[in-house]
Amino acid sequence: NMTGEVFGVKCDVTSPEDLERVAYQAQQKFGGVDMWICNAGTNGYLFKDLQNTPTNKLKEITNTNILGTLFTAREAIRSMGKRNGPGIIVLLEGAGGGGEPTALYAAYGATKASTKQLASSLRSELRETKIKVVTLNPGIVDTELLRSPGAEHFGLIGRALVDVFASKPDVVAAEVVPKLQTIADDIILSEQEQRNSSLPNALMSSMGRRLKDIFFPLSVTVLTPKNMLKKITELGEARDPIFRLIKKAWLAGEDLVSFREEEEWDYVEGSGKRIPKKKNRINSRSLK
């Protein structure tokens, strides 16, 4: 829908009936669903080792993150299938998705480790349809989940990492939305080209898309190494010009092996500030 209209429907993702109602309302209001983002997820609002995590919390986490995602994806497939048009299902990744440890929120990490597998399975099941599956890793989003009881056990270092790498939801949205829009535009364009192509060209185009889906599955990642460095240097560049040089070199795509600072400083008397007499220079060698 390109009018910019927003329409809300209350929904519990662990309830198939609620999801059916969402799909029905979307059909009535907008003519159907073009992109369904499976965003609901929880850590039970608790950070605690597994042996001390209450049973009801484990059920809440797994029901929301696994069953909720399965129910949502199923309803999205059913809804999009009725239209026989291009559709996109977005599955949310998170901490633990790459097999890394998630101590004090083990259940959450275990559920997120399932996302890539589900995406792979759905891509295989839907390869003869016009529905595409995209995985989205938004990085660390600054929500109330980060301040759940038990967060203090991560200590000062854990808190500092969150402060550095966590982004406000609107900041994440500003980066994610254009990327998803580009993916949607590419899929629609591809479908149009296929319809307008001759049979041999259409077959070649179809084969090419299948190979691309296998070897280059659609994925959007916010917390990339480039963005991580950007966040770090935003904190440090005001204090030390060497951060600016590292940031500039990284953003230019250089591989830094080492750098040296060739700079002399003069202190402004009585102010405690220092000013450079020479410019910093960076000495970099490619790792290639």
Residue pairs with C-beta under 8 A, 6 or more apart in sequence:
1 30
1 31
1 34
7 25
7 29
7 30
9 21
9 22
9 25
10 18
11 18
11 19
11 21
11 22
12 18
13 19
13 38
13 40
13 64
13 68
13 69
13 71
13 72
14 63
14 64
14 67
14 68
14 71
15 71
16 71
16 74
16 75
19 71
19 72
19 75
20 75
22 75
23 33
23 75
23 76
23 78
23 79
26 32
26 33
26 79
27 33
27 79
32 79
32 80
32 82
32 83
32 85
33 76
33 79
33 80
33 87
34 85
34 86
34 87
34 88
34 184
35 87
35 88
35 89
35 90
35 180
35 184
36 72
36 73
36 75
36 76
36 79
36 80
36 87
36 88
36 89
36 90
37 90
37 92
37 136
38 68
38 69
38 72
38 73
38 76
38 89
38 90
38 91
38 92
39 90
39 92
40 64
40 65
40 68
40 69
40 72
41 64
41 65
41 68
41 92
41 94
41 108
41 111
41 112
42 60
42 61
42 64
42 65
42 108
42 145
43 61
43 105
43 107
43 108
43 145
43 148
44 53
44 57
44 58
44 60
44 61
44 107
44 108
44 148
45 144
45 145
45 148
45 149
46 53
46 57
46 105
46 148
46 149
46 150
47 104
47 105
47 148
47 149
47 150
47 151
47 153
47 154
48 104
48 150
49 103
49 104
49 106
50 106
50 107
53 106
53 107
57 107
58 107
61 107
61 108
61 111
62 107
62 111
65 108
65 111
65 112
66 111
66 114
69 91
69 92
69 115
69 118
70 118
73 89
73 91
73 118
73 122
76 87
76 89
76 131
77 89
77 122
77 126
77 131
80 87
80 89
80 130
80 131
81 129
81 131
84 130
85 130
86 130
86 131
86 132
86 184
86 187
86 188
86 191
87 130
87 131
87 132
88 131
88 132
88 133
88 134
88 180
88 183
88 184
88 187
89 122
89 131
89 132
89 133
89 134
90 133
90 134
90 135
90 136
90 180
91 115
91 118
91 119
91 133
91 134
91 135
91 136
92 115
92 135
92 136
92 137
92 138
93 112
93 115
93 116
93 135
93 136
93 137
94 108
94 109
94 112
94 115
94 137
95 102
95 105
95 108
95 109
95 112
96 102
96 108
96 109
96 110
96 111
96 112
96 113
97 109
97 112
97 113
97 115
97 116
97 137
98 113
99 113
100 109
101 109
102 108
102 109
102 110
102 112
104 150
104 153
104 154
115 135
116 135
119 133
119 134
119 135
119 217
120 217
122 133
123 132
123 133
123 213
123 217
126 132
126 133
127 210
127 213
130 191
132 183
132 187
132 213
132 218
133 217
133 218
134 180
134 183
134 218
134 219
134 220
135 217
135 218
135 219
135 220
136 176
136 180
136 219
136 220
136 221
137 219
137 220
137 221
137 222
137 223
138 172
138 176
138 222
138 223
139 165
139 167
139 172
139 221
139 222
139 223
139 227
140 146
140 162
140 165
140 166
140 167
140 223
141 166
141 167
141 168
141 169
141 172
142 162
142 166
142 167
142 168
142 169
143 169
146 162
146 166
151 158
151 159
154 162
164 231
164 232
164 235
165 223
165 228
165 231
167 222
172 222
175 222
176 220
176 222
179 220
180 220
183 218
183 220
190 205
190 209
193 205
194 202
194 205
194 206
197 205
226 250
226 251
229 246
229 247
229 250
230 247
230 251
232 243
233 243
233 244
233 246
233 247
236 243
237 243
237 244
237 247
241 263
241 276
241 280
242 259
242 261
242 280
244 280
245 259
245 280
245 281
245 282
246 256
246 259
246 282
249 256
249 259
249 282
249 284
250 256
254 284
254 286
255 284
255 285
255 286
255 287
255 288
256 282
256 284
257 284
257 285
257 286
257 287
258 283
258 284
258 285
259 282
259 283
259 284
260 281
260 282
260 283
261 280
262 278
262 280
262 281
263 276
263 277
263 278
263 279
263 280
264 276
264 277
264 278
265 274
265 275
265 276
265 277
266 274
266 275
266 277
267 273
267 274
267 275
268 274
268 275
